């Protein structure tokens, strides 16, 4: 059975961690200067390297070639100790615990008792990695409190969590006994570059737009991106294309967003109903479409004010270039405000289509910014529908004339 890409290309050194240099440098120097703490709390979004960093720390502490690896403080990643830790094979000195299924006070007491025994190797360390630490009960944290305050020599606890606020609520005294590191969300550009490196190592080609879509959908998590890439490689042979990624993830194509912008720019309310009918017939997720539409408006607004939106496919850029002259920045800002106000209702709506439909119609029928200079010259506003005139309610407000004395 093939090894998943997320496991096959899991970092083996601190220097391999993406955008977590602030964590890597501190842990590397702690190893080098022999100032390793007895407890660490690693927090951050999913898939950014928390558990991986904990494993690398364990590898560096128990590496059989410690002190001979360059740069100093890194594990070799190749000795028998490093290999066992990296692959997750049963190890007496490095124990990984899933707190989601081992969360009770009895589990914590068992962990506390095991931590009292010395490491199997002279001068080695025992490392306990507790994943999903926020799932531990208040009683479990209380059982660990004393050993975290006065740990046995050579014992290191590493807690990883995506929700540190829950630990603060349940076991605030624990936080003062742990060194906390906040992991950053990985940017789309960094994810795209790592995906390209993985594909080069696998000898597989991919479209740039395909990698852009995967990186954007991963939402800052490298593991999620590699899992999606695994799906794409299983989907078909040969080159990974943007069409494949859209089909696997159920994403709406750029043509639909182009049709939406055309309806908004042309004030075509009937076009909104036709577009949503087509999307529903194709099985598209309308909530996902509404989110993508907001992202397109945001990117268009950025272009209007001179900023450069990141993470766009080539097809998206062409759509934006087409409609940039037709929609003014103030109008786009008002539409985005409407989208923000609708977002909460959309998540819990019993009829998502009705909410999306209403939002898009408000975009189409909302008033437009009128350039006063064009009005004075008699030029019709750019957003006016072809062959028609602006409704009377959208006329610019004129300053009241000052009555001259007779």
Secondary structure by P-SEA (a helix, b strand, c coil): cccccccccccccccccccaaaaaaaaaaaaaacccccbbbbbccccccaaaaaaaaaaaaccccccccccccccccccaaaaaaaaccccccbbbbcccccccaaaaaaaaaaaccccccccbbbbbbbcccccccaaaaaaaccccccccccbbbbbbbccaaaaaaccaaaaaabbbbbbbcccaaaaaaaaaaaaaaacbbbbaaaaaaaaaaacccaaaaaaaaaaaaaaccccccaaaaaaaaccccaaaaaaaaaaaaaccaaaaaaaaaaaaaacccaaaaaaaaaaaaaaaaaaaaccccccccaaaaaaaaaccccccaaaaaaaaaaaaaaaaaaaacccaaaaaaaaaaaaaacbbbbcaaaaaaccccccccccccccccccccccccccccc
